[in-house]
Amino acid sequence: MPAPERTLSRGVVTRYAIGSIGTGGFATLPGLVLVYYLTDTLGVAALAAGAVVTAAKVWDVLIDPWIGGRSDRALATSGSRRRGMLIGAIGLPIGFALTFAVVPGLGPVASGIWVFLAFLATATFFSLFQVPYIALPAELTRGYDERTRLLTWRVVVLTVAILLFGAGGPELRGAIADEHLGYLVMAVVAGLAIGAGMLVATTIAPRRSGAPPASAPAPDRAATTAAGALAGYREGFAALRRSAPFRALLGTFVLQGLATGLMLAGAQFVATWVLRDEQAVTLLFVSLIAPAVLVTPLWQLVARRIGKERGFVVASALFALAATSMVALVWAPGAWVYAPVAIAGAAYAGMQSLPMAMLPDVISHDARRSGLDRAGSFGGVWTAGETAGMALGATVLTIVLALTGYLESTAGVTVQQPDSAVAGIAIAFSVVPAVLVAASLVSLRGYRLRREDIDDDAGAALAGEERTTA
């Protein structure tokens, strides 16, 4: 018999969702403008620009499992994951501003090093917040549908943040004639907004004294307090090895992150060189995100009707079809592209909300089977995979640009791109993401958890708590 779901208050749902102002802003704005900033303002070669962004993200991937392990140990010893989240929320705005504060006149090599170091620090602060933030839903509620509700409203805010940062960031940058100053003002304003959203979310991190989390029937305190820098990696990869549903879901999400990261990084290039209107990037973002904001609650209804995992398949297939249709940009660029972008946006809402709602199900299922509380370790590996996918998306774009003869430039210098480069941009924005999403569905076939499995997990956890308190 399913265990009764604990209904989360509107305040908890709202404050958790507000945290995605930060995650949406950081995931969107660097992915949208950082490569373009390096190649077309600082004069860094396309492959070198991709290497700068990717190297910083590789560091992020490396530290995420460690941060996850530290978060689990902090929960076991202090009763909360809040400290790491606070450090990340306070430090990120500083690092973000420094990333876009390169001194005018600095050479391409020095500029690339500056951006790399500043973005490295920014990514570290982001991980300190994001890893425990991802772990919270498994601890806030056990309910299959209640988790979908929590993550649905998170994705509503996430998509609004993507719209505001994706459309507003370039507009704010373009409102200032001096390119260098425009980027700096954009970064300061965006960084403060990102940090504020993160700070709000820290207020819901549970504080408890000795009580086990909802997801874990029997926490392994000795293991969670184990010292050593490698403990987080061991715990994270042990979770990955023992949980087949996690491997399937993570593989799917990484491939889809690669696809969306590629499209995100390519949007500015499509606007400038395919549509021949640099400001069209704003319309591309509005077309993508406005439908996502409206449609996200509908994916919650779909999940209730057919299950999260089946709804995820439907959303992914719809996205792949919409992306494929945009290959016609190679031969007939025009305003028609906003229609398939809107369809992709509606599908993207499901591709975000449903796997995020499935992750706490995976965590609670593992807790029941293993007796271990490893929500932070799961969150660390998940964030590492998501970060890797998004970062490699920008890398794939720079490889396509280099192979097709893209010409980099510095601020104030106009170049004419060869037809091969323009075609490469269009293909990188359409066919390649579609193939990646189609491949991700192969990985998703390994995900076997269904509603009844999660209801059984919740019932077992509730029974364990009742025995403990009896």
C-alpha positions as CSV (number, residue, x, y, z in Angstrom):
1,M,0.0,0.0,0.0
2,P,1.5,3.4,-0.9
3,A,2.7,5.5,2.0
4,P,0.9,8.9,2.4
5,E,2.8,11.7,0.8
6,R,3.9,14.6,2.9
7,T,2.6,17.7,1.2
8,L,5.2,20.4,0.9
9,S,4.2,23.9,1.9
10,R,4.1,26.6,-0.8
11,G,6.9,28.4,0.9
12,V,9.2,25.5,0.7
13,V,8.4,24.8,-3.0
14,T,8.8,28.5,-3.8
15,R,12.1,29.0,-2.0
16,Y,13.5,25.8,-3.6
17,A,12.4,27.0,-7.0
18,I,14.0,30.5,-6.5
19,G,17.3,28.7,-6.3
20,S,17.1,28.0,-10.0
21,I,17.4,31.7,-10.7
22,G,21.0,31.1,-9.9
23,T,21.4,27.7,-11.6
24,G,19.5,28.9,-14.7
25,G,21.5,32.1,-14.9
26,F,24.9,30.4,-14.5
27,A,24.0,27.6,-16.9
28,T,22.7,30.0,-19.5
29,L,24.8,33.2,-19.7
30,P,28.3,31.7,-19.9
31,G,27.2,29.1,-22.3
32,L,25.6,31.8,-24.5
33,V,28.2,34.5,-24.5
34,L,31.5,33.2,-23.2
35,V,32.9,31.6,-26.3
36,Y,31.6,34.5,-28.4
37,Y,33.3,36.9,-25.9
38,L,36.6,35.1,-26.3
39,T,36.5,34.8,-30.1
40,D,34.9,38.1,-31.1
41,T,35.9,40.5,-28.4
42,L,39.2,39.2,-27.1
43,G,40.5,37.7,-30.3
44,V,41.1,34.2,-28.9
45,A,41.2,31.5,-31.6
46,A,38.0,29.3,-31.7
47,L,39.8,26.0,-30.6
48,A,41.6,27.9,-27.8
49,A,38.4,29.5,-26.7
50,G,36.8,26.1,-26.5
51,A,39.7,24.8,-24.6
52,V,39.5,27.6,-22.0
53,V,35.8,26.9,-21.3
54,T,36.2,23.1,-21.3
55,A,39.2,23.1,-19.0
56,A,37.4,25.2,-16.4
57,K,34.4,22.8,-16.7
58,V,36.7,19.7,-16.4
59,W,37.8,21.1,-13.1
60,D,34.2,21.4,-12.1
61,V,33.5,17.8,-13.1
62,L,36.5,16.7,-11.0
63,I,35.5,18.4,-7.8
64,D,31.7,17.7,-7.9
65,P,32.0,14.1,-6.5
66,W,34.3,15.4,-3.8
67,I,31.9,18.2,-2.9
68,G,29.1,15.6,-2.8
69,G,31.0,13.5,-0.3
70,R,31.8,16.5,1.8
71,S,28.1,17.5,1.8
72,D,27.1,14.0,3.0
73,R,29.7,14.2,5.8
74,A,28.5,17.8,6.7
75,L,24.9,16.4,7.0
76,A,26.0,13.6,9.2
77,T,28.1,15.8,11.6
78,S,26.2,19.1,11.6
79,G,22.7,18.1,10.5
80,S,22.6,20.4,7.4
81,R,24.1,20.9,3.9
82,R,23.7,24.7,4.3
83,R,27.3,25.8,4.8
84,G,28.5,24.8,1.4
85,M,25.5,26.4,-0.3
86,L,26.1,29.7,1.5
87,I,29.8,29.8,0.5
88,G,28.8,29.2,-3.2
89,A,26.1,31.8,-3.2
90,I,28.4,34.5,-1.7
91,G,31.4,33.7,-3.8
92,L,29.9,33.2,-7.3
93,P,29.0,36.8,-8.1
94,I,32.6,37.9,-7.5
95,G,34.0,35.3,-9.7
96,F,31.4,35.9,-12.4
97,A,32.2,39.6,-12.6
98,L,36.0,38.9,-12.8
99,T,35.4,36.5,-15.7
100,F,34.2,39.4,-17.9
101,A,36.5,42.0,-16.5
102,V,39.5,41.4,-18.9
103,V,41.5,44.6,-19.3
104,P,41.1,46.1,-22.8
105,G,44.3,45.8,-24.9
106,L,45.5,42.6,-23.2
107,G,46.7,40.1,-25.8
108,P,44.7,37.0,-26.7
109,V,46.9,34.6,-24.7
110,A,46.8,36.7,-21.5
111,S,43.1,37.3,-22.0
112,G,42.4,33.6,-22.3
113,I,44.4,32.8,-19.1
114,W,42.5,35.6,-17.2
115,V,39.1,34.2,-18.3
116,F,40.2,30.6,-17.5
117,L,41.3,31.4,-13.9
118,A,38.3,33.6,-13.1
119,F,35.8,31.1,-14.6
120,L,37.5,28.3,-12.8
121,A,36.8,30.0,-9.5
122,T,33.3,30.8,-10.5
123,A,32.6,27.2,-11.4
124,T,33.9,26.1,-8.1
125,F,31.6,28.4,-6.2
126,F,28.7,27.2,-8.3
127,S,29.4,23.5,-7.5
128,L,29.5,24.3,-3.8
129,F,25.9,25.4,-4.1
130,Q,24.6,23.2,-6.8
131,V,25.6,19.7,-5.5
132,P,23.8,20.0,-2.2
133,Y,20.9,21.8,-3.9
134,I,20.4,18.8,-6.2
135,A,20.4,16.5,-3.2
136,L,17.7,18.3,-1.2
137,P,14.5,16.9,-3.0
138,A,15.2,13.4,-1.8
139,E,15.3,14.7,1.8
140,L,12.3,17.1,1.6
141,T,9.7,14.6,0.5
142,R,9.2,10.8,-0.3
143,G,6.2,11.2,-2.5
144,Y,6.5,10.2,-6.2
145,D,4.1,12.9,-7.3
146,E,5.2,15.4,-4.7
147,R,8.7,15.3,-6.0
148,T,7.4,16.0,-9.5
149,R,5.5,19.0,-8.1
150,L,8.6,20.3,-6.4
151,L,10.8,19.9,-9.4
152,T,8.1,21.2,-11.8
153,W,8.1,24.6,-10.2
154,R,11.8,24.6,-10.0
155,V,11.9,24.2,-13.8
156,V,9.3,26.9,-14.3
157,V,11.6,29.3,-12.5
158,L,14.6,27.8,-14.3
159,T,13.1,28.5,-17.7
160,V,12.1,32.0,-16.7
161,A,15.7,32.6,-15.5
162,I,17.0,31.2,-18.8
163,L,14.7,33.6,-20.6
164,L,15.7,36.6,-18.5
165,F,19.4,35.9,-18.6
166,G,19.5,34.6,-22.1
167,A,17.6,37.5,-23.6
168,G,18.4,40.2,-21.1
169,G,22.1,39.5,-20.8
170,P,23.0,40.2,-24.5
171,E,20.6,43.2,-24.5
172,L,22.3,44.7,-21.5
173,R,25.7,44.1,-23.1
174,G,24.6,45.7,-26.3
175,A,23.2,48.8,-24.6
176,I,26.7,50.0,-23.9
177,A,28.8,51.1,-26.9
178,D,32.1,49.9,-25.3
179,E,32.1,46.1,-25.7
180,H,34.4,45.5,-22.7
181,L,32.4,47.7,-20.4
182,G,29.1,46.2,-21.7
183,Y,30.3,42.7,-20.8
184,L,31.4,43.8,-17.4
185,V,28.1,45.5,-16.5
186,M,26.2,42.5,-17.7
187,A,28.4,40.2,-15.5
188,V,28.0,42.4,-12.4
189,V,24.2,42.6,-12.7
190,A,23.8,38.9,-13.6
191,G,26.1,37.8,-10.8
192,L,24.2,39.7,-8.1
193,A,20.9,38.2,-9.3
194,I,22.4,34.7,-9.4
195,G,23.8,35.0,-5.9
196,A,20.5,36.4,-4.5
197,G,18.5,33.4,-5.9
198,M,21.0,31.0,-4.4
199,L,20.8,32.6,-1.0
200,V,17.1,32.3,-0.9
201,A,17.3,28.5,-1.6
202,T,19.8,28.0,1.3
203,T,17.0,28.7,3.8
204,I,15.2,25.4,3.1
205,A,18.1,23.1,3.6
206,P,16.8,20.8,6.4
207,R,18.4,21.1,9.9
208,R,18.1,18.1,12.1
209,S,19.8,16.6,15.1
210,G,20.5,12.9,14.8
211,A,17.3,12.0,12.8
212,P,17.9,10.1,9.6
213,P,16.8,11.7,6.3
214,A,13.5,10.6,4.7
215,S,15.4,8.8,1.9
216,A,17.5,6.6,4.2
217,P,16.2,3.8,6.4
218,A,19.5,3.3,8.1
219,P,22.2,6.0,7.7
220,D,25.8,4.7,7.7
221,R,27.3,7.4,10.0
222,A,30.8,5.8,10.2
223,A,31.2,5.9,6.4
224,T,29.7,9.4,6.0
225,T,32.2,10.8,8.5
226,A,35.2,9.1,7.0
227,A,38.1,11.4,6.4
228,G,40.1,11.8,3.3
229,A,39.9,13.8,0.1
230,L,39.2,10.6,-1.9
231,A,36.2,9.6,0.1
232,G,33.8,11.7,-1.9
233,Y,35.0,10.1,-5.2
234,R,34.8,6.6,-3.7
235,E,31.3,7.2,-2.4
236,G,30.1,8.8,-5.7
237,F,31.4,6.2,-8.0
238,A,30.2,3.4,-5.6
239,A,26.7,4.9,-6.0
240,L,27.1,4.9,-9.7
241,R,28.2,1.3,-9.8
242,R,25.5,-0.1,-7.6
243,S,22.5,1.8,-9.1
244,A,21.5,0.7,-12.6
245,P,18.7,3.3,-12.7
246,F,21.1,6.1,-11.9
247,R,23.5,5.0,-14.6
248,A,20.7,5.0,-17.2
249,L,19.3,8.3,-16.1
250,L,22.7,10.0,-15.9
251,G,23.8,8.8,-19.3
252,T,20.6,10.1,-20.8
253,F,20.9,13.5,-19.1
254,V,24.6,13.9,-20.0
255,L,23.9,13.3,-23.7
256,Q,20.9,15.7,-23.6
257,G,23.1,18.3,-21.8
258,L,25.6,17.9,-24.6
259,A,22.9,18.6,-27.1
260,T,21.4,21.6,-25.4
261,G,24.8,23.0,-24.5
262,L,25.7,22.8,-28.2
263,M,22.5,24.7,-29.2
264,L,23.0,27.2,-26.4
265,A,26.6,28.0,-27.4
266,G,25.5,28.2,-31.1
267,A,22.6,30.5,-30.7
268,Q,24.6,33.7,-30.9
269,F,26.5,32.4,-33.9
270,V,23.2,31.5,-35.6
271,A,21.8,34.9,-35.0
272,T,25.0,36.7,-36.3
273,W,26.0,34.6,-39.2
274,V,23.0,32.6,-40.3
275,L,20.1,35.0,-39.7
276,R,22.4,38.0,-40.2
277,D,21.1,39.8,-37.2
278,E,23.2,39.8,-34.0
279,Q,20.1,40.9,-31.9
280,A,18.1,37.9,-33.2
281,V,19.6,35.9,-30.4
282,T,17.0,37.6,-28.1
283,L,14.1,36.4,-30.3
284,L,15.7,32.9,-30.4
285,F,15.6,32.8,-26.6
286,V,12.1,34.1,-26.3
287,S,10.9,31.5,-28.8
288,L,12.7,28.7,-26.9
289,I,11.8,29.7,-23.3
290,A,8.4,31.3,-23.5
291,P,6.7,28.0,-24.5
292,A,8.7,26.2,-21.9
293,V,7.4,28.4,-19.1
294,L,3.8,27.8,-20.3
295,V,4.1,24.1,-20.9
296,T,6.1,22.9,-17.9
297,P,3.1,22.4,-15.6
298,L,1.5,20.3,-18.4
299,W,4.5,17.8,-18.2
300,Q,3.5,17.4,-14.5
301,L,0.1,16.3,-15.7
302,V,1.6,14.0,-18.2
303,A,3.8,12.4,-15.5
304,R,0.8,11.8,-13.3
305,R,-1.0,10.1,-16.2
306,I,1.7,7.9,-17.9
307,G,4.7,8.2,-15.5
308,K,7.7,10.4,-15.4
309,E,9.9,8.0,-17.5
310,R,7.4,7.7,-20.4
311,G,6.8,11.4,-20.4
312,F,10.5,11.9,-20.6
313,V,10.6,9.8,-23.7
314,V,7.8,11.8,-25.3
315,A,9.5,15.1,-24.6
316,S,12.9,13.9,-25.9
317,A,11.4,12.6,-29.1
318,L,9.6,15.8,-29.8
319,F,12.8,17.8,-29.2
320,A,14.7,15.7,-31.6
321,L,12.1,16.1,-34.3
322,A,12.0,19.9,-33.9
323,A,15.8,20.1,-34.0
324,T,16.1,18.0,-37.1
325,S,13.7,20.3,-39.0
326,M,16.0,23.3,-38.4
327,V,18.7,21.8,-40.8
328,A,16.8,23.7,-43.5
329,L,18.7,26.8,-42.2
330,V,21.5,25.7,-44.4
331,W,19.5,26.5,-47.6
332,A,16.7,28.8,-46.4
333,P,17.6,30.9,-43.4
334,G,14.7,33.0,-42.1
335,A,12.2,33.9,-39.4
336,W,10.4,30.5,-39.9
337,V,13.0,29.0,-37.6
338,Y,11.3,30.5,-34.5
339,A,8.4,28.0,-34.9
340,P,10.5,24.8,-34.5
341,V,12.5,26.5,-31.8
342,A,9.3,27.1,-29.9
343,I,8.4,23.4,-30.3
344,A,11.8,22.5,-29.0
345,G,11.3,24.8,-26.1
346,A,8.0,23.1,-25.1
347,A,9.8,19.7,-25.2
348,Y,12.8,21.1,-23.3
349,A,10.6,21.8,-20.4
350,G,9.8,18.1,-20.0
351,M,13.4,17.2,-20.7
352,Q,14.4,19.2,-17.6
353,S,11.6,18.7,-15.1
354,L,11.0,15.0,-15.5
355,P,14.6,13.7,-15.1
356,M,15.1,16.0,-12.2
357,A,12.0,14.6,-10.6
358,M,13.3,11.1,-11.3
359,L,16.6,11.6,-9.6
360,P,15.3,11.7,-6.0
361,D,13.4,8.5,-6.8
362,V,16.7,6.9,-7.8
363,I,18.3,8.2,-4.5
364,S,15.5,6.9,-2.3
365,H,15.5,3.6,-4.1
366,D,19.2,3.2,-3.5
367,A,18.9,4.2,0.1
368,R,16.3,1.4,0.7
369,R,18.4,-1.2,-1.1
370,S,21.8,-0.3,0.3
371,G,20.9,1.3,3.7
372,L,23.2,4.2,2.9
373,D,22.4,7.9,2.8
374,R,24.3,9.2,-0.2
375,A,22.1,12.0,-1.6
376,G,25.2,14.3,-1.7
377,S,27.3,11.7,-3.6
378,F,24.5,11.2,-6.1
379,G,24.2,15.0,-6.5
380,G,27.9,15.3,-7.0
381,V,28.1,12.8,-9.8
382,W,24.9,14.1,-11.3
383,T,26.2,17.7,-11.3
384,A,29.5,16.5,-12.7
385,G,27.7,14.8,-15.6
386,E,25.5,17.7,-16.3
387,T,28.4,20.1,-16.3
388,A,30.4,17.9,-18.5
389,G,27.6,17.6,-21.0
390,M,27.0,21.4,-21.2
391,A,30.8,22.1,-21.4
392,L,31.4,19.6,-24.1
393,G,28.5,21.1,-26.1
394,A,30.5,24.3,-26.4
395,T,33.6,22.3,-27.2
396,V,31.8,20.4,-30.1
397,L,30.7,23.8,-31.5
398,T,34.3,25.2,-31.5
399,I,35.5,22.0,-33.2
400,V,32.8,22.4,-35.9
401,L,33.7,26.1,-36.3
402,A,37.4,25.2,-36.7
403,L,36.7,22.4,-39.2
404,T,34.5,24.6,-41.3
405,G,36.9,27.6,-41.5
406,Y,35.3,30.0,-39.0
407,L,37.3,33.3,-38.7
408,E,37.7,34.8,-35.3
409,S,38.0,38.6,-34.8
410,T,38.6,41.3,-32.2
411,A,36.3,44.0,-31.1
412,G,35.6,46.6,-33.8
413,V,36.9,44.4,-36.6
414,T,34.4,43.0,-39.2
415,V,35.1,39.7,-41.1
416,Q,33.2,37.8,-43.7
417,Q,32.6,34.1,-42.8
418,P,33.0,31.5,-45.6
419,D,29.8,29.6,-46.7
420,S,31.2,26.4,-45.1
421,A,31.4,28.0,-41.7
422,V,27.8,29.3,-41.9
423,A,26.6,25.9,-43.0
424,G,28.5,24.3,-40.1
425,I,26.8,26.6,-37.6
426,A,23.4,25.6,-38.9
427,I,24.2,21.9,-38.8
428,A,25.6,22.2,-35.2
429,F,22.4,23.9,-34.2
430,S,20.1,21.2,-35.7
431,V,21.2,17.8,-36.8
432,V,24.0,17.2,-34.3
433,P,21.7,17.9,-31.2
434,A,19.0,15.8,-32.7
435,V,21.3,12.8,-33.1
436,L,22.6,13.2,-29.5
437,V,19.0,13.3,-28.1
438,A,18.1,10.2,-30.1
439,A,21.1,8.4,-28.7
440,S,20.2,9.4,-25.2
441,L,16.9,7.4,-25.5
442,V,19.0,4.3,-25.9
443,S,20.5,4.9,-22.5
444,L,17.1,5.6,-21.0
445,R,15.9,2.1,-21.9
446,G,17.9,0.9,-18.8
447,Y,15.8,2.9,-16.4
448,R,13.3,0.4,-14.8
449,L,11.9,2.3,-11.8
450,R,8.2,2.9,-11.8
451,R,5.7,4.5,-9.5
452,E,5.0,1.3,-7.6
453,D,8.7,0.9,-6.8
454,I,8.9,4.4,-5.3
455,D,5.7,3.9,-3.3
456,D,7.2,0.7,-1.9
457,D,10.4,2.6,-0.9
458,A,8.3,5.3,0.8
459,G,6.3,2.8,2.7
460,A,9.4,1.0,3.9
461,A,11.0,4.2,5.1
462,L,7.8,5.2,7.0
463,A,7.6,1.8,8.6
464,G,11.3,2.1,9.7
465,E,10.7,5.5,11.2
466,E,7.6,4.2,13.1
467,R,9.7,1.3,14.5
468,T,12.4,3.7,15.6
469,T,10.0,6.0,17.4
470,A,7.9,3.2,19.0
